[in-house]
Amino acid sequence: MRSFTLLTTALVVASNVFAAPSGAGQGYCLCEKEAMAVADNVQHFFSNYSDEFARKVFTKNIQDQTDSVQFLMNNGTTCPAPLGSTTFANRKNLIKAQGAMGSLPWENENVFWDCKNVFIRWISKQDPFPVQGIAIFRTAPNPNATPEIPYLIDHIFSEFNSGAWLVNLGFYQGVGFAPGCEGVVGPKGNQTL
């Protein structure tokens, strides 16, 4: 009987371990309200930029890996950083870079989450081309948690249409439409490069 009890206990423990969501056992698991607060903070960071707000929502040691940003930053430099490397290694560098850009048009299109991460599909309605992207924001406990900032962001993995961004910045003018495509209508009507 004792071995049956031990076996039953072991099976119950094992089933709970394997059934636990990712992030469980790591001290927390985001609920919808918390994930949406993180997503709102991301949107606020980009669309209404301030150094003060950035210090509230990012950890000091935040890591950002975004090849799209790396590619834009490498444009014209004699010492380009390799794609796949860390773009910003801490909050100070992230603030310096975003502070130089200022506020951007930014809207969260879709928000998904798991226990530790918030996944955002976003759009920046720029001219002449809107820029769309996807980002993963890994969270960390906020020692000064509030309903507005329940978790901090400690890692960003993001990619977006850097080609459209280059055109919008005026770095790339394009070569025009392929023969026979001059009348193609895009989301903003006839578009000429």
C-alpha positions as CSV (number, residue, x, y, z in Angstrom):
1,M,0.0,0.0,0.0
2,R,2.8,2.3,0.9
3,S,4.4,1.9,-2.6
4,F,1.1,2.6,-4.2
5,T,0.8,5.9,-2.2
6,L,4.3,6.9,-3.2
7,L,3.7,6.1,-6.8
8,T,0.4,8.1,-6.8
9,T,2.1,11.0,-5.1
10,A,5.0,10.9,-7.7
11,L,2.5,10.8,-10.6
12,V,0.5,13.8,-9.2
13,V,3.7,15.8,-8.7
14,A,5.1,14.9,-12.2
15,S,1.8,15.8,-13.9
16,N,1.8,19.2,-12.2
17,V,5.3,19.9,-13.2
18,F,4.7,18.9,-16.9
19,A,1.3,20.7,-17.0
20,A,2.7,24.0,-15.6
21,P,2.7,26.9,-18.0
22,S,6.0,28.3,-19.1
23,G,7.2,30.8,-16.5
24,A,5.5,29.0,-13.7
25,G,7.9,28.1,-11.0
26,Q,9.8,31.3,-11.8
27,G,7.8,33.3,-9.3
28,Y,5.1,34.8,-11.5
29,C,2.9,34.4,-14.5
30,L,1.4,37.3,-16.3
31,C,-2.4,37.6,-16.4
32,E,-4.3,39.5,-19.1
33,K,-4.5,42.8,-17.2
34,E,-0.7,42.8,-16.4
35,A,0.2,41.8,-20.0
36,M,-2.0,44.6,-21.4
37,A,-0.4,47.1,-19.0
38,V,3.0,46.1,-20.2
39,A,1.8,46.5,-23.8
40,D,0.3,49.9,-23.0
41,N,3.7,51.0,-21.5
42,V,5.5,50.0,-24.7
43,Q,3.1,52.0,-26.8
44,H,3.5,55.0,-24.4
45,F,7.3,54.7,-24.5
46,F,7.4,55.0,-28.2
47,S,4.4,57.4,-28.9
48,N,5.0,59.8,-26.0
49,Y,8.7,59.4,-25.3
50,S,10.3,60.7,-22.1
51,D,13.5,59.6,-20.3
52,E,11.6,59.6,-17.0
53,F,9.0,57.1,-18.3
54,A,11.8,54.9,-19.8
55,R,13.5,54.7,-16.3
56,K,10.2,53.5,-14.8
57,V,9.4,50.7,-17.3
58,F,12.8,49.2,-18.2
59,T,15.3,47.4,-15.9
60,K,18.8,49.0,-15.7
61,N,20.3,46.1,-17.5
62,I,17.8,45.7,-20.3
63,Q,19.0,44.0,-23.4
64,D,17.7,44.8,-26.8
65,Q,18.4,42.7,-29.9
66,T,16.9,44.2,-33.0
67,D,18.6,43.6,-36.3
68,S,16.3,46.1,-38.0
69,V,17.7,48.9,-35.7
70,Q,21.2,47.5,-36.0
71,F,20.9,47.7,-39.8
72,L,19.6,51.3,-39.7
73,M,22.4,52.3,-37.3
74,N,25.0,50.6,-39.5
75,N,24.0,52.7,-42.5
76,G,27.1,54.7,-43.5
77,T,29.2,53.7,-40.6
78,T,32.8,52.6,-41.0
79,C,32.5,50.2,-38.0
80,P,29.1,48.4,-38.3
81,A,28.0,46.2,-35.5
82,P,27.3,42.6,-36.6
83,L,23.7,41.7,-37.2
84,G,22.5,39.3,-34.4
85,S,24.5,41.2,-31.7
86,T,23.0,43.1,-28.8
87,T,21.7,46.5,-30.1
88,F,21.5,48.2,-26.7
89,A,23.1,46.6,-23.6
90,N,21.5,48.7,-20.9
91,R,18.8,51.3,-20.2
92,K,21.3,54.2,-20.5
93,N,22.1,53.3,-24.1
94,L,18.4,52.6,-25.0
95,I,17.4,56.0,-23.6
96,K,20.2,57.8,-25.5
97,A,19.1,56.2,-28.8
98,Q,15.4,56.6,-28.3
99,G,15.8,60.1,-26.9
100,A,17.6,61.1,-30.1
101,M,14.6,59.9,-32.1
102,G,11.9,61.3,-29.8
103,S,8.3,60.2,-30.0
104,L,7.1,58.1,-32.9
105,P,3.6,57.2,-34.2
106,W,3.0,53.8,-32.7
107,E,0.0,51.6,-32.3
108,N,-0.3,48.2,-30.8
109,E,-2.2,46.1,-33.4
110,N,-2.2,42.7,-31.6
111,V,-1.1,41.7,-28.1
112,F,-0.3,38.1,-27.0
113,W,1.5,36.8,-23.8
114,D,2.7,33.9,-21.9
115,C,3.9,33.8,-18.3
116,K,7.0,36.1,-18.8
117,N,6.7,37.6,-22.3
118,V,4.4,40.1,-24.0
119,F,4.3,39.7,-27.9
120,I,3.2,42.8,-29.8
121,R,2.4,43.2,-33.5
122,W,2.7,47.0,-34.0
123,I,2.4,49.7,-36.7
124,S,4.1,53.1,-37.0
125,K,2.0,55.2,-39.4
126,Q,4.8,57.1,-41.1
127,D,5.0,58.8,-44.5
128,P,5.2,57.7,-47.2
129,F,5.1,54.1,-45.9
130,P,3.7,52.7,-42.7
131,V,6.2,50.5,-40.8
132,Q,5.0,47.2,-39.3
133,G,6.9,45.1,-36.8
134,I,6.7,42.3,-34.3
135,A,8.4,42.5,-30.8
136,I,8.8,40.2,-27.8
137,F,9.2,42.0,-24.5
138,R,10.4,39.8,-21.6
139,T,9.3,41.0,-18.2
140,A,10.9,41.1,-14.8
141,P,9.2,41.7,-11.4
142,N,8.9,45.4,-10.5
143,P,10.0,46.0,-6.9
144,N,7.8,49.1,-6.9
145,A,4.8,47.6,-8.7
146,T,1.7,49.7,-9.4
147,P,-1.4,48.7,-11.5
148,E,0.1,50.8,-14.3
149,I,3.5,49.3,-14.2
150,P,3.1,45.8,-12.7
151,Y,6.3,44.4,-14.4
152,L,9.4,45.9,-15.9
153,I,10.8,45.0,-19.3
154,D,14.2,43.4,-19.2
155,H,14.7,42.1,-22.8
156,I,13.5,43.1,-26.2
157,F,13.6,41.0,-29.4
158,S,12.2,42.9,-32.3
159,E,12.1,43.2,-36.1
160,F,10.3,45.5,-38.4
161,N,10.3,46.7,-42.0
162,S,13.6,48.6,-42.0
163,G,13.3,49.1,-45.8
164,A,10.2,51.2,-45.4
165,W,11.9,53.1,-42.6
166,L,14.9,53.8,-44.8
167,V,12.6,55.3,-47.5
168,N,10.8,57.3,-44.8
169,L,14.1,58.7,-43.6
170,G,15.1,59.7,-47.1
171,F,18.1,57.4,-47.3
172,Y,16.7,55.3,-50.1
173,Q,14.8,56.6,-53.1
174,G,14.3,53.3,-54.9
175,V,14.5,52.7,-58.6
176,G,10.8,52.9,-59.5
177,F,8.3,50.2,-60.4
178,A,9.1,47.2,-62.5
179,P,7.9,47.4,-66.1
180,G,4.2,46.9,-66.2
181,C,3.6,47.7,-62.6
182,E,3.3,51.5,-62.8
183,G,-0.4,51.5,-62.1
184,V,-0.3,49.2,-59.0
185,V,-2.3,50.6,-56.2
186,G,-0.9,50.2,-52.7
187,P,-2.5,51.0,-49.3
188,K,-2.0,54.7,-49.9
189,G,-3.0,54.7,-53.6
190,N,-0.5,54.9,-56.4
191,Q,3.0,54.9,-54.9
192,T,6.1,56.1,-56.7
193,L,9.6,55.4,-55.5
